[in-house]
């Protein structure tokens, strides 16, 4: 006669009253053990423990888990903390992200996410806890946009935890985020553009800053421009990389992909191509003057991929140095708050004011979509509205 198995059926469990002594005092609690499945490798039962202050509390936990087991929807909670998971996520699951993106992720995890939520187990992390974390950041004075950036990082981190089945769903997906007020861009006015052309004449950074102003290149794209990307015969410039400043341990100044990983070819005004031709002659003169101290190209082959904008000794430019220098010029034209990036904004506004369609402006700026270009620049020009009204008035008069 076959021996009857004494193993507990899947979904069944037991409840016991237990006690533990700490510092001379005895504490009692209730514990339930539930069979949630069988290890396919060993054939042994897999059990899950639940504890609580009362028998009723523990029974409710066990019964809820038993229903999930019998319905096939039981999910084993992860005991890993958010701090440990974020460490694993940053190390193993961000390989498709750019250097500066990962650097930003690590900085925000270290400064905000881990100190506030890191001690919690992934399985215990709830939407109200995350909401309270965001609200606390806002109360401390953090800008709504920065809170949204942190939310984006935490959401990505927890979404990966869902995909590897450490948690059932993402508790960060149900929070309420603060509203972000769009910052008003500050392009130079027509008068300030004229003044800028005047005060920058003969300046050490004149050509670089004028090229940014009349092409809309990002600063990192301009200082990373190389001679092989300039086609003087066709009057075209290929924008395919940027020069990033990294810690020396990470390689120092390094060529990196563009913001949206998509190269573009722009056809600037002849004025810009003349500036670049002038820069070519200027750099050749700097090389001769520097002699053996020259840090740039030394052969015609090296020249092809050499930087267009360099120091007088042929080294690469520092973004901070360019920024500080531009601020002095900006103060002279009555725009002390203006940044180098505002030259890019100025190019976009001037392009739209002078009749360029949004798709063309998008392509020149390297935006991912025309919708983004419209979102940023569609409301900045009163002149565009006036011109539109004038065109409609002319149409009406011609009827």
C-alpha positions as CSV (number, residue, x, y, z in Angstrom):
1,X,0.0,0.0,0.0
2,X,1.4,3.4,-1.0
3,X,2.3,5.7,1.9
4,X,0.2,8.8,2.1
5,X,2.1,12.0,1.6
6,X,2.2,14.3,4.7
7,X,3.4,17.4,2.7
8,X,1.2,20.5,2.9
9,X,-0.7,21.2,-0.3
10,X,0.3,24.3,-2.3
11,X,-1.6,27.3,-0.9
12,X,-2.0,25.8,2.6
13,X,-0.3,27.1,5.7
14,X,0.0,27.2,9.5
15,X,-0.2,30.0,12.1
16,X,1.8,29.9,15.3
17,X,2.3,32.3,18.2
18,X,6.0,33.0,18.8
19,X,8.2,35.0,21.2
20,X,11.6,36.6,21.1
21,X,13.7,38.1,23.9
22,X,15.6,41.3,23.4
23,X,17.5,43.2,26.2
24,X,15.8,41.1,28.9
25,X,12.3,41.7,27.6
26,X,10.1,39.1,25.9
27,X,8.0,40.1,22.9
28,X,5.3,38.0,21.3
29,X,4.1,38.0,17.7
30,X,2.3,35.8,15.3
31,X,3.8,34.0,12.3
32,X,2.3,32.2,9.4
33,X,4.1,29.9,7.0
34,X,2.5,29.2,3.6
35,X,3.6,26.8,0.9
36,X,3.8,28.8,-2.3
37,X,5.2,26.2,-4.7
38,X,7.9,23.6,-5.3
39,X,11.5,24.1,-6.3
40,X,11.8,22.5,-9.8
41,X,15.4,21.6,-9.2
42,X,15.2,19.9,-5.7
43,X,11.5,19.0,-5.5
44,X,11.4,20.7,-2.1
45,X,8.6,22.9,-1.0
46,X,9.0,26.7,-1.1
47,X,7.5,28.4,1.9
48,X,6.8,32.0,2.6
49,X,6.6,33.5,6.1
50,X,4.3,36.3,7.3
51,X,4.5,38.0,10.7
52,X,2.3,40.5,12.6
53,X,1.2,41.7,16.0
54,X,-2.1,39.8,15.9
55,X,-3.4,36.5,14.7
56,X,-6.0,38.2,12.6
57,X,-3.4,40.4,10.8
58,X,-1.3,37.3,9.9
59,X,-4.2,35.2,8.8
60,X,-5.4,38.0,6.4
61,X,-1.9,38.2,4.9
62,X,-1.7,34.4,4.5
63,X,-5.2,34.1,3.0
64,X,-4.5,36.8,0.5
65,X,-1.3,35.0,-0.5
66,X,-3.0,31.6,-0.6
67,X,-5.6,33.0,-3.1
68,X,-2.9,34.3,-5.3
69,X,-1.0,31.0,-5.2
70,X,-4.2,29.0,-6.2
71,X,-4.9,31.5,-9.0
72,X,-1.4,31.3,-10.2
73,X,-0.7,35.0,-9.7
74,X,1.5,34.8,-6.6
75,X,4.6,37.0,-6.8
76,X,7.5,36.4,-4.4
77,X,8.5,39.7,-2.9
78,X,12.1,40.7,-3.3
79,X,14.1,41.3,-0.2
80,X,16.6,43.5,-2.0
81,X,16.7,47.2,-0.9
82,X,16.3,50.0,-3.3
83,X,19.9,51.1,-2.5
84,X,21.3,47.8,-3.6
85,X,19.1,47.6,-6.7
86,X,20.0,51.1,-7.8
87,X,23.6,50.2,-7.5
88,X,23.0,47.1,-9.7
89,X,20.9,49.0,-12.1
90,X,23.5,51.7,-12.6
91,X,26.2,49.2,-13.1
92,X,24.4,46.6,-15.3
93,X,21.4,48.2,-17.0
94,X,22.6,51.7,-18.3
95,X,25.0,50.5,-20.9
96,X,22.9,52.0,-23.7
97,X,23.0,55.5,-22.1
98,X,25.5,58.3,-22.8
99,X,28.3,59.2,-20.4
100,X,26.8,62.4,-19.2
101,X,23.4,60.7,-18.8
102,X,24.8,58.0,-16.6
103,X,26.8,60.5,-14.6
104,X,23.6,62.4,-13.9
105,X,21.8,59.3,-12.9
106,X,24.5,58.4,-10.4
107,X,24.6,61.9,-9.0
108,X,20.9,62.0,-8.4
109,X,20.8,58.5,-6.9
110,X,23.6,59.4,-4.5
111,X,22.3,62.8,-3.5
112,X,18.5,62.2,-3.2
113,X,17.0,58.8,-4.1
114,X,19.2,56.5,-1.9
115,X,19.4,58.8,1.2
116,X,15.6,59.0,1.3
117,X,14.3,55.7,0.0
118,X,17.4,53.4,-0.2
119,X,16.8,51.5,3.0
120,X,13.4,50.3,1.9
121,X,13.0,46.9,0.3
122,X,11.8,47.0,-3.3
123,X,8.7,44.9,-2.3
124,X,7.8,47.4,0.4
125,X,8.2,50.6,-1.7
126,X,4.8,52.2,-2.2
127,X,3.4,55.1,-4.2
128,X,2.6,57.2,-1.1
129,X,6.2,56.9,0.0
130,X,7.5,58.1,-3.3
131,X,4.9,60.9,-3.4
132,X,6.0,62.1,0.1
133,X,9.6,62.0,-1.1
134,X,8.9,64.2,-4.1
135,X,6.8,66.6,-2.0
136,X,9.7,66.8,0.5
137,X,12.0,67.8,-2.3
138,X,9.6,70.6,-3.4
139,X,9.3,71.9,0.2
140,X,13.1,72.0,0.5
141,X,13.2,74.4,-2.4
142,X,14.0,72.1,-5.3
143,X,12.6,73.3,-8.7
144,X,9.7,71.3,-10.1
145,X,11.7,70.5,-13.2
146,X,14.5,69.0,-11.1
147,X,11.9,66.9,-9.2
148,X,10.6,65.6,-12.5
149,X,14.1,64.7,-13.6
150,X,14.6,62.6,-10.4
151,X,11.2,61.0,-11.0
152,X,12.4,60.0,-14.5
153,X,15.5,58.3,-13.1
154,X,13.5,56.5,-10.3
155,X,10.9,55.4,-12.8
156,X,13.5,53.9,-15.1
157,X,15.2,52.1,-12.2
158,X,12.0,50.6,-11.0
159,X,10.7,49.7,-14.5
160,X,13.8,47.6,-14.9
161,X,13.1,45.9,-11.6
162,X,9.6,45.0,-12.9
163,X,11.1,43.6,-16.2
164,X,13.5,41.3,-14.2
165,X,10.5,40.3,-12.0
166,X,11.9,41.7,-8.7
167,X,8.6,43.6,-8.2
168,X,5.2,43.2,-9.7
169,X,4.6,46.8,-10.9
170,X,6.1,50.2,-10.7
171,X,4.9,52.3,-7.7
172,X,6.4,55.4,-9.2
173,X,4.0,55.3,-12.1
174,X,1.0,56.5,-10.1
175,X,2.4,59.7,-8.4
176,X,1.3,63.2,-9.1
177,X,4.1,65.4,-10.4
178,X,4.5,69.1,-10.0
179,X,3.7,71.4,-12.8
180,X,6.7,73.0,-14.5
181,X,6.5,76.6,-15.6
182,X,8.2,76.9,-19.0
183,X,11.2,79.3,-18.8
184,X,11.0,82.2,-21.2
185,X,13.9,82.1,-23.6
186,X,16.0,85.3,-24.0
187,X,17.3,85.8,-27.5
188,X,19.2,88.9,-28.4
189,X,17.2,91.7,-29.9
190,X,18.0,93.1,-33.3
191,X,19.8,96.0,-31.7
192,X,21.7,93.8,-29.4
193,X,22.8,91.6,-32.3
194,X,24.2,94.7,-34.0
195,X,26.0,95.8,-30.8
196,X,27.4,92.3,-30.4
197,X,28.8,92.3,-33.9
198,X,30.5,95.6,-33.1
199,X,31.9,94.8,-29.6
200,X,33.2,91.4,-30.7
201,X,35.1,92.6,-33.7
202,X,38.8,91.6,-33.3
203,X,38.0,89.7,-30.1
204,X,39.8,86.4,-29.4
205,X,36.5,84.5,-29.6
206,X,34.9,86.6,-32.3
207,X,34.7,83.9,-35.0
208,X,33.5,81.1,-32.7
209,X,30.7,83.2,-31.2
210,X,29.6,84.6,-34.5
211,X,29.5,81.1,-36.0
212,X,27.3,79.9,-33.1
213,X,25.0,83.0,-33.5
214,X,24.5,82.5,-37.3
215,X,24.3,78.7,-37.4
216,X,22.6,77.8,-34.1
217,X,25.3,75.2,-33.2
218,X,25.4,74.1,-29.6
219,X,28.6,75.3,-27.9
220,X,29.9,71.7,-27.5
221,X,29.2,71.2,-31.2
222,X,31.1,74.3,-32.2
223,X,34.2,73.6,-30.1
224,X,34.2,70.0,-31.4
225,X,34.0,71.1,-35.1
226,X,36.8,69.7,-37.2
227,X,38.1,70.8,-40.5
228,X,37.1,67.6,-42.3
229,X,33.4,68.6,-41.6
230,X,33.6,71.8,-43.5
231,X,33.1,71.7,-47.3
232,X,34.1,75.2,-48.6
233,X,33.2,74.3,-52.2
234,X,29.6,73.2,-51.4
235,X,29.2,75.8,-48.6
236,X,28.2,73.1,-46.1
237,X,29.1,72.1,-42.6
238,X,28.6,68.6,-41.2
239,X,27.6,68.4,-37.6
240,X,28.3,64.9,-36.3
241,X,30.0,65.1,-32.9
242,X,30.5,67.3,-29.8
243,X,33.5,67.8,-27.5
244,X,32.7,67.0,-23.9
245,X,34.7,67.8,-20.8
246,X,35.1,64.7,-18.6
247,X,37.2,64.1,-15.5
248,X,40.8,63.1,-16.4
249,X,40.1,59.6,-15.0
250,X,37.4,59.3,-17.6
251,X,39.5,60.5,-20.5
252,X,39.4,64.3,-20.1
253,X,38.1,66.2,-23.2
254,X,36.5,63.5,-25.4
255,X,34.5,63.5,-28.7
256,X,31.0,62.2,-28.0
257,X,27.9,61.6,-30.1
258,X,25.4,64.4,-30.6
259,X,22.5,64.9,-28.3
260,X,20.0,62.9,-30.4
261,X,22.7,60.7,-32.1
262,X,21.7,62.1,-35.5
263,X,24.3,63.9,-37.7
264,X,23.1,66.8,-39.8
265,X,24.4,68.9,-42.6
266,X,23.7,72.6,-42.5
267,X,24.2,75.2,-45.3
268,X,25.1,78.5,-43.5
269,X,25.0,81.9,-45.0
270,X,28.1,82.8,-47.1
271,X,29.0,85.2,-44.3
272,X,29.6,82.2,-42.0
273,X,31.7,80.3,-44.6
274,X,33.8,83.5,-45.0
275,X,34.3,83.5,-41.2
276,X,35.5,79.9,-41.3
277,X,37.8,80.7,-44.2
278,X,39.2,83.5,-42.1
279,X,39.6,81.1,-39.1
280,X,41.6,78.7,-41.3
281,X,44.1,81.5,-42.1
282,X,44.1,82.7,-38.5
283,X,44.9,79.2,-37.2
284,X,47.7,78.8,-39.8
285,X,49.3,82.0,-38.5
286,X,48.9,80.9,-34.9
287,X,50.7,77.7,-35.7
288,X,53.7,79.5,-37.2
289,X,53.9,81.9,-34.3
290,X,53.7,79.1,-31.7
291,X,56.5,77.1,-33.3
292,X,57.5,74.1,-31.2
293,X,54.9,75.0,-28.6
294,X,52.1,74.3,-31.0
295,X,49.7,71.6,-29.5
296,X,47.6,71.0,-32.6
297,X,48.1,69.3,-35.9
298,X,51.5,68.9,-37.3
299,X,50.9,67.2,-40.7
300,X,48.5,67.7,-43.5
301,X,46.8,64.4,-42.7
302,X,46.3,65.4,-39.1
303,X,45.0,68.8,-40.2
304,X,42.0,67.1,-41.9
305,X,40.5,66.0,-38.5
306,X,42.0,68.8,-36.4
307,X,39.8,71.2,-34.4
308,X,38.6,74.4,-36.1
309,X,38.5,76.4,-32.9
310,X,41.5,76.2,-30.6
311,X,43.6,78.2,-28.2
312,X,46.5,80.3,-29.7
313,X,48.7,77.3,-28.9
314,X,46.5,74.8,-30.7
315,X,44.8,73.2,-27.7
316,X,41.1,72.6,-27.4
317,X,38.9,75.3,-25.9
318,X,37.3,75.0,-22.5
319,X,33.5,75.6,-22.4
320,X,33.9,77.5,-19.1
321,X,36.5,79.9,-20.6
322,X,34.3,80.6,-23.6
323,X,31.3,81.1,-21.3
324,X,33.1,83.6,-19.1
325,X,34.4,85.5,-22.0
326,X,31.0,85.7,-23.7
327,X,29.5,87.1,-20.4
328,X,31.9,90.1,-20.6
329,X,30.8,90.8,-24.2
330,X,27.1,90.4,-23.2
331,X,27.4,92.9,-20.4
332,X,28.7,95.4,-23.0
333,X,25.6,95.1,-25.1
334,X,23.2,95.4,-22.1
335,X,22.4,91.7,-21.8
336,X,24.4,90.6,-18.7
337,X,22.1,87.6,-18.1
338,X,22.6,86.2,-21.6
339,X,24.4,82.9,-22.0
340,X,26.3,81.4,-25.0
341,X,23.3,79.1,-25.5
342,X,21.1,82.2,-26.0
343,X,23.0,82.8,-29.3
344,X,21.5,79.5,-30.5
345,X,18.1,80.8,-29.4
346,X,18.7,84.0,-31.3
347,X,19.6,82.1,-34.5
348,X,16.3,80.2,-34.2
349,X,14.2,83.3,-33.7
350,X,15.9,85.2,-36.5
351,X,15.4,82.2,-38.8
352,X,11.7,82.1,-38.1
353,X,11.3,85.9,-38.3
354,X,13.0,85.9,-41.7
355,X,10.6,83.3,-43.2
356,X,12.3,79.9,-42.6
357,X,9.7,77.2,-42.1
358,X,9.7,75.2,-38.9
359,X,11.0,72.0,-40.5
360,X,14.1,73.8,-41.8
361,X,14.8,75.4,-38.5
362,X,14.4,72.0,-36.8
363,X,16.9,70.5,-39.2
364,X,19.4,73.3,-38.7
365,X,19.2,73.1,-34.9
366,X,19.3,69.3,-34.7
367,X,16.0,68.9,-32.8
368,X,14.4,65.5,-32.8
369,X,11.0,66.8,-34.0
370,X,9.5,69.9,-35.5
371,X,6.9,69.8,-32.7
372,X,9.7,70.4,-30.2
373,X,10.9,73.3,-32.2
374,X,7.4,74.8,-32.3
375,X,7.0,74.2,-28.6
376,X,10.2,76.2,-27.8
377,X,10.0,79.0,-30.4
378,X,6.5,79.2,-31.7
379,X,5.5,81.9,-29.3
380,X,8.6,84.1,-29.0
381,X,8.2,86.6,-31.8
382,X,5.6,89.3,-31.8
383,X,6.9,90.3,-35.2
384,X,5.8,87.0,-36.6
385,X,2.3,87.6,-35.3
386,X,2.3,91.1,-36.8
387,X,3.5,89.8,-40.2
388,X,0.8,87.1,-40.2
389,X,-1.8,89.8,-39.5
390,X,-0.4,91.9,-42.3
391,X,-0.5,89.1,-44.8
392,X,-4.1,88.3,-43.9
393,X,-5.0,92.0,-44.3
394,X,-3.4,92.1,-47.7
395,X,-5.3,88.9,-48.7
396,X,-8.6,90.5,-47.6
397,X,-7.9,93.7,-49.5
398,X,-7.2,91.7,-52.7
399,X,-10.5,89.9,-52.6
